[in-house]
Every structure is written in structure tokens, then in C-alpha cells.
Amino acid sequence: MKKLSLIVLLAIAAPAAFAQSQSPQSVKVPGYNISAPERTFSKAAAGFDNYRGAYDLSNGQVLSLMAHGASMFAQLDDGDRHELAATGYGKFVAKDLSLKITLERKADGDVGGEMLIAKSSSVAGQPMEYVRIALR
């Protein structure tokens, strides 16, 4: 009986010990990544015209959403413009995978949402870091 208890205890403890011995390079949190969309939508289907304009972000930056013909763009402050692909209504991903924007019109007419910004790691070989910013 003691052998069976010891075997059960070791079977339970082994995965935890193995996990501790591994030094993970990164922890993937669902929803905190930017990947190429499997399906895209037109500017009209994504409701882009309802969201065009400038938005104050919680980090003090300004996000501007603009269109040129059928193309959609996002720009942070006076930085580079990033062409967007629509992934759903009020959902956009930069084609260079640097931004992911989710917008929602609230009952009072204001727009809220969040944005992920891809930041290169300062250490070579480290995974991409993402900064999550809220729209105010």
C-alpha cells in the first residue's frame, strides 16, 4: 500500500517538478498576439466609416483612422501609417502585423475599445512583446 501511495504522489508531483525545471522563454496569453487574418472584410462590412477619426489612447498617444479609396490606415501620433485589413465589424489588423484594433460604439455614442501594439524585444531571440492600450 505504501508503494502505491508513493507512486501516486510521484505521478502527481512529477509534472510540477518538470514544469519548474523548464525555464520558459515566454508565456502565451490568449488574445495577446497579432496574426495574419484568415478572412478579411470590406471597408463597408467592417463599418470603417463609422470609426474614422482621431482617438485619445490611455497612454497619451492619439490613434487616427483614415481611408484612401478602398484602403484603410491607422497612424499613431505623427508616426508611420499602417494599412489595415478588416477582420470583422470594428476589428482591424495592420497588414504589417504591428497593430490590432478592436472598436465598439457604446450606447451613449462614444467609441471604446483596445489596441495591441507589437514591440520588438530589445534582446535578440526573445519573443515579440505586445502593449495593450485602451481607447478613452
PAZAPA-4460 file (N, C-alpha, C; in steps of 0.05 Angstrom, whole numbers, plus 32768, in hexadecimal, padded with zeros to 4 digits):
% residues 136
    n_x    n_y    n_z   ca_x   ca_y   ca_z    c_x    c_y    c_z   seq   type   mol
   8010   7FE8   8000   8000   8000   8000   8011   8019   8000     1      M     A
   8028   8018   800F   803A   802F   8010   8046   8035   7FF4     2      K     A
   804C   801F   7FE5   8058   8023   7FCB   8043   8030   7FB8     3      K     A
   802A   8028   7FBA   8016   8034   7FA9   8012   8052   7FB0     4      L     A
   8013   8059   7FC9   8010   8075   7FD1   8028   8085   7FC7     5      S     A
   8040   807A   7FC9   8058   8087   7FC0   8057   808C   7FA2     6      L     A
   804E   8077   7F93   804C   8079   7F76   8038   808F   7F6E     7      I     A
   8021   8090   7F7C   800D   80A4   7F76   8018   80BF   7F7C     8      V     A
   8026   80C2   7F93   8031   80DC   7F9A   8046   80E5   7F86     9      L     A
   8057   80D3   7F7D   806B   80DA   7F69   805E   80E1   7F4E    10      L     A
   8049   80D3   7F46   803B   80D9   7F2D   802F   80F4   7F2E    11      A     A
   8025   80FD   7F45   8019   8117   7F48   802F   812D   7F48    12      I     A
   8045   8128   7F56   805A   813C   7F59   806C   813F   7F41    13      A     A
   806F   812A   7F31   8082   812A   7F1B   807C   8140   7F07    14      A     A
   8063   8144   7EFE   805E   8159   7EEA   8065   8175   7EF6    15      P     A
   805F   8179   7F0F   8065   8193   7F1B   8083   8198   7F1D    16      A     A
   8091   8183   7F24   80AE   8186   7F26   80BA   818A   7F0A    17      A     A
   80B0   817C   7EF6   80BA   817F   7EDB   80B4   819C   7ED1    18      F     A
   809C   81A6   7ED7   8095   81C1   7ECE   80A7   81D6   7EDB    19      A     A
   80AF   81D1   7EF5   80C0   81E4   7F02   80DD   81E2   7EF7    20      Q     A
   80E5   81CB   7EEE   8100   81C8   7EE3   8103   81D5   7EC8    21      S     A
   80ED   81D8   7EBA   80ED   81E5   7EA0   80EE   8204   7EA5    22      Q     A
   80FF   8212   7E96   80FF   822F   7E99   80F2   823A   7E80    23      S     A
   80D8   823F   7E81   80CA   8248   7E69   80D4   8263   7E5F    24      P     A
   80D6   8265   7E44   80DF   827D   7E38   80C9   8292   7E37    25      Q     A
   80B0   8288   7E35   8099   829B   7E35   8080   828C   7E3E    26      S     A
   806D   829B   7E46   8053   8290   7E4D   803F   829B   7E3A    27      V     A
   8031   828A   7E2C   801D   8293   7E19   8003   8297   7E27    28      K     A
   7FF8   82AF   7E25   7FDE   82B5   7E31   7FCA   82B7   7E1A    29      V     A
   7FB4   82A7   7E1B   7FA1   82A8   7E05   7F97   82C4   7E00    30      P     A
   7F96   82CC   7DE6   7F8C   82E7   7DDF   7FA1   82FC   7DDE    31      G     A
   7FB9   82F6   7DE7   7FCF   830A   7DE7   7FE4   8302   7DD2    32      Y     A
   7FDB   8301   7DBA   7FED   82FE   7DA4   7FE1   830A   7D8B    33      N     A
   7FF1   830E   7D77   7FE7   831A   7D5E   7FEF   8306   7D49    34      I     A
   7FDC   82FC   7D3B   7FE2   82E9   7D25   7FD2   82F1   7D0C    35      S     A
   7FDB   82E7   7CF6   7FCE   82ED   7CDC   7FB2   82E1   7CDD    36      A     A
   7F9E   82F0   7CD5   7F83   82E6   7CD5   7F7E   82D1   7CC0    37      P     A
   7F6E   82BD   7CC7   7F66   82A9   7CB4   7F52   82B3   7CA0    38      E     A
   7F42   82C6   7CAA   7F2C   82D1   7C99   7F2C   82EF   7C9D    39      R     A
   7F28   82FE   7C88   7F25   831B   7C8B   7F0B   8324   7C80    40      T     A
   7F03   833D   7C88   7EEA   8348   7C80   7EEF   8363   7C71    41      F     A
   7EDB   836C   7C63   7EDD   8385   7C55   7EDB   839C   7C69    42      S     A
   7EE3   83B3   7C61   7EE2   83CB   7C72   7EC5   83CF   7C7B    43      K     A
   7EB2   83CC   7C69   7E96   83D1   7C71   7E8C   83BB   7C84    44      A     A
   7E93   83A2   7C80   7E8A   838D   7C91   7E96   838F   7CAD    45      A     A
   7EAD   839C   7CAF   7EB9   839F   7CC9   7EB0   83B9   7CD7    46      A     A
   7EA0   83C9   7CC9   7E96   83E1   7CD5   7EAB   83F6   7CD9    47      G     A
   7EC0   83F6   7CC8   7ED6   8407   7CCC   7ECE   8425   7CCC    48      F     A
   7EBC   842D   7CBA   7EB4   8449   7CB9   7EA8   8452   7CD3    49      D     A
   7E9C   8440   7CE3   7E91   8448   7CFD   7EA7   844D   7D12    50      N     A
   7EC0   8444   7D0C   7ED6   8446   7D1F   7EEC   8459   7D16    51      Y     A
   7EEA   8464   7CFE   7EFF   8477   7CF5   7F00   848F   7D08    52      R     A
   7F19   8498   7D0D   7F1D   84AF   7D1E   7F35   84AB   7D30    53      G     A
   7F37   84BB   7D44   7F4E   84BA   7D57   7F44   84B3   7D73    54      A     A
   7F54   84A2   7D80   7F4C   8498   7D9B   7F63   849C   7DAE    55      Y     A
   7F5D   84A6   7DC6   7F71   84A8   7DDC   7F74   848C   7DE8    56      D     A
   7F8D   8484   7DEB   7F93   846A   7DF7   7F9B   846E   7E15    57      L     A
   7F98   8459   7E24   7F9E   845B   7E41   7FBB   8460   7E47    58      S     A
   7FCD   845D   7E33   7FEA   8462   7E38   7FF1   847F   7E2F    59      N     A
   7FDE   848F   7E27   7FE3   84AA   7E1E   7FE7   84AE   7E00    60      G     A
   7FE9   8498   7DF1   7FEC   849A   7DD4   7FD1   849F   7DC7    61      Q     A
   7FD1   84A6   7DAE   7FB9   84AA   7D9E   7FB9   8496   7D87    62      V     A
   7FA4   8487   7D85   7FA0   8474   7D6F   7F8E   8481   7D5A    63      L     A
   7F98   8483   7D41   7F88   848E   7D2C   7F81   8478   7D18    64      S     A
   7F68   8476   7D11   7F5F   8463   7CFD   7F55   8472   7CE5    65      L     A
   7F60   846B   7CCE   7F5A   847A   7CB5   7F58   8467   7C9E    66      M     A
   7F4C   8470   7C88   7F49   845F   7C70   7F53   846E   7C58    67      A     A
   7F5C   845F   7C45   7F64   8469   7C2B   7F5A   8456   7C17    68      H     A
   7F44   845D   7C09   7F37   844A   7BF7   7F2C   8433   7C07    69      G     A
   7F32   841B   7BFE   7F28   8403   7C0C   7F3B   83FB   7C23    70      A     A
   7F52   8408   7C26   7F65   8401   7C3A   7F60   840F   7C54    71      S     A
   7F66   8402   7C6A   7F63   840D   7C85   7F7E   840F   7C92    72      M     A
   7F82   8424   7CA2   7F9C   8428   7CAF   7F99   8430   7CCC    73      F     A
   7FAD   8429   7CDC   7FAE   8432   7CF8   7FC9   8440   7CFB    74      A     A
   7FC9   8455   7D0C   7FE2   8464   7D11   7FE2   846C   7D2F    75      Q     A
   7FF9   8467   7D3C   7FFC   846F   7D57   800C   8489   7D58    76      L     A
   8000   849E   7D64   800C   84B9   7D65   8015   84C1   7D48    77      D     A
   802E   84C8   7D45   8038   84D0   7D2A   8049   84BA   7D1E    78      D     A
   8045   84A1   7D27   8055   848B   7D1D   804C   8481   7D02    79      G     A
   8057   846A   7CFB   8051   845E   7CE1   8033   8456   7CDF    80      D     A
   8029   8456   7CC7   800E   844B   7CC2   8010   842D   7CBE    81      R     A
   7FFD   841F   7CC9   7FFD   8402   7CC6   7FE3   83FA   7CB8    82      H     A
   7FE5   83ED   7CA1   7FCD   83E4   7C93   7FC0   83CE   7CA3    83      E     A
   7FA5   83D0   7CA4   7F96   83BD   7CB4   7F86   83A9   7CA3    84      L     A
   7F82   8392   7CAE   7F70   837E   7CA3   7F59   837B   7CB8    85      A     A
   7F40   837B   7CAF   7F2A   8377   7CC1   7F25   835A   7CC6    86      A     A
   7F23   8353   7CE0   7F1F   8337   7CE7   7F03   8332   7CF2    87      T     A
   7EF3   8346   7CF4   7ED8   8344   7CFE   7ECD   8361   7D02    88      G     A
   7EB5   8363   7D0C   7EAA   837E   7D10   7EB9   838C   7D27    89      Y     A
   7EC6   83A2   7D20   7ED6   83B1   7D34   7EF0   83A3   7D3C    90      G     A
   7EF9   8390   7D2D   7F12   8382   7D33   7F25   8384   7D1C    91      K     A
   7F3E   838C   7D22   7F51   8391   7D0D   7F6D   8387   7D16    92      F     A
   7F7C   837E   7D02   7F98   8376   7D07   7FA9   8384   7CF2    93      V     A
   7FBF   838F   7CFA   7FD2   839B   7CE7   7FDD   8385   7CD6    94      A     A
   7FE0   838A   7CBC   7FEA   8376   7CAA   8007   836F   7CB0    95      K     A
   8016   8381   7CBE   8031   837B   7CC6   8032   836E   7CE2    96      D     A
   801A   8367   7CEC   8017   8359   7D06   8022   8369   7D1E    97      L     A
   8022   8384   7D1C   802C   8395   7D31   8016   839E   7D44    98      S     A
   7FFD   839D   7D3B   7FE7   83A7   7D4B   7FCF   8395   7D48    99      L     A
   7FBF   8393   7D5D   7FA6   8385   7D5D   7F92   8397   7D6C   100      K     A
   7F7C   839F   7D5F   7F6A   83B3   7D6A   7F4E   83A6   7D6B   101      I     A
   7F41   83AA   7D82   7F26   83A1   7D86   7F16   83B9   7D91   102      T     A
   7F01   83C0   7D82   7EF1   83D8   7D89   7ED4   83D0   7D8D   103      L     A
   7EC7   83DF   7D9E   7EAB   83DA   7DA3   7E9D   83F5   7DAA   104      E     A
   7E87   83F9   7D9D   7E77   8412   7DA3   7E65   840C   7DBB   105      R     A
   7E68   841D   7DCF   7E58   8419   7DE8   7E3C   8425   7DE4   106      K     A
   7E2B   841F   7DF7   7E0F   8428   7DF6   7E0D   8446   7DF5   107      A     A
   7E20   8454   7E02   7E1F   8471   7E02   7E2B   847E   7DE9   108      D     A
   7E34   846D   7DD6   7E40   8477   7DBD   7E5E   8479   7DBD   109      G     A
   7E6A   8478   7DD4   7E87   8479   7DD6   7E93   845E   7DCB   110      D     A
   7EAC   845F   7DC3   7EB9   8447   7DBA   7ECE   843F   7DCF   111      V     A
   7ECE   8425   7DD5   7EE1   841A   7DE7   7EEF   8403   7DDA   112      G     A
   7F02   83F8   7DE7   7F10   83E0   7DDB   7F2C   83DE   7DE6   113      G     A
   7F3B   83CE   7DD8   7F57   83CA   7DDF   7F68   83C6   7DC7   114      E     A
   7F82   83C8   7DCB   7F95   83C5   7DB5   7FAD   83B6   7DC0   115      M     A
   7FB7   83A3   7DB1   7FD0   8396   7DB7   7FE5   83A2   7DA4   116      L     A
   7FFC   83A8   7DAF   8012   83B2   7D9F   8029   839E   7DA3   117      I     A
   8034   8394   7D8C   804B   8382   7D8D   8064   8392   7D92   118      A     A
   8074   838A   7DA6   808D   8397   7DAD   80A3   8382   7DAA   119      K     A
   80B7   8388   7D9B   80CE   8376   7D98   80DC   8373   7DB2   120      S     A
   80E4   835B   7DB9   80F3   8357   7DD1   810F   8363   7DCE   121      S     A
   8119   836E   7DE4   8133   837B   7DE4   814A   8366   7DE4   122      S     A
   8143   834D   7DE9   8156   8337   7DE9   8151   8325   7DD1   123      V     A
   8165   8321   7DC1   8162   830F   7DAA   815A   82F3   7DB2   124      A     A
   8148   82E8   7DA3   813F   82CD   7DA9   8127   82CB   7DBC   125      G     A
   8120   82E2   7DC8   810A   82E2   7DDB   80F0   82E6   7DCB   126      Q     A
   80DA   82DC   7DD6   80C0   82DE   7DC7   80B7   82FB   7DC6   127      P     A
   80A5   8300   7DB3   8098   831A   7DB0   8089   8321   7DC9   128      M     A
   808A   833A   7DD1   807B   8344   7DE8   8064   8355   7DDD   129      E     A
   804E   8355   7DEB   8036   8364   7DE3   802E   8377   7DFA   130      Y     A
   8027   838F   7DF2   801D   83A3   7E05   7FFF   83A6   7DFF   131      V     A
   7FEF   83A3   7E14   7FD2   83A6   7E12   7FCB   83C2   7E1B   132      R     A
   7FBC   83D1   7E0A   7FB4   83EC   7E10   7F97   83EF   7E0C   133      I     A
   7F8A   83FD   7E1F   7F6D   8402   7E1D   7F67   841C   7E10   134      A     A
   7F51   841D   7E01   7F47   8436   7DF5   7F37   8444   7E0B   135      L     A
   7F3A   845E   7E0D   7F2A   846D   7E21   7F14   847C   7E14   136      R     A
***
